[in-house]
Amino acid sequence: MAEIELSVLSRQCLDRRMAEKDLLKAEIAAWEKSRNEIFCKTDWQFTTTDARIKLKRLYPTINP
């Protein structure tokens, strides 16, 4: 999920050179505020059940 957001940030906000660090911070803060206000969500296609099958060693089943 973090990689997806960094990719979106790169395409939407960091697509040009910025000469000053303060300008970069301000641009990122404005982009972040906008993303949070519109409640961006990720549509996960990979379910927990699928993960347990494909990544069995990483998702162990706990038996009571």
N, C-alpha and C positions, 0 to 999 in steps of 0.2 A: 504494500500500500504506500509506503514511504517512497519507493522508487517511482510509482505512478505519479505522485504529487510532485516529486522533483522534476520529472519529465514535463509535466504541465507547466510548472514554474519556469522551466527553461524555455519552453515554446511561447508562453504568453507574456513573460516579464523580462527575461534575460536574453532577448533576441537582438540586443544591440549593446554596444560598448558604453560604459558609464565611467566618466573620468574621476568621479569623487565617491569615496566610500559612503558618505552621508546620503548622497543621492541614491545609491544602491540600497541602503537600508530603508529609505523612505519608500522606494518603489516596491520592495519586497513586502513591507508592512501594509501598503495599500492593496497589493495583490492578495495577501493573506486575509485581510479584512473582507475583501470582496468574496473570496472563496468561502469564508465562514458564514457570511450573510446569506448566501444562496444555498447553503447546506449541501455541498457537493457530496455525492455518495459513490461508492464503488459497487458495481454489480458483479458479485462473485459468482463465477461459473463452476468453481472447484469446491464441491461440498465436503463436509467433514467425512462423510461416508466414503467418498472418492479418495480423499486423502488417506484414510485408514487402509484402503486397498493398495494405492500406489506407493505410499510412504510408510509401509507397515512398521519398519524399525523405528521411525520417528514418532509414531502415534500408537504406543502400546495400549492394549485393552486392559483395563484394571478389573479383575474379578473380585467380588466381595467375599 
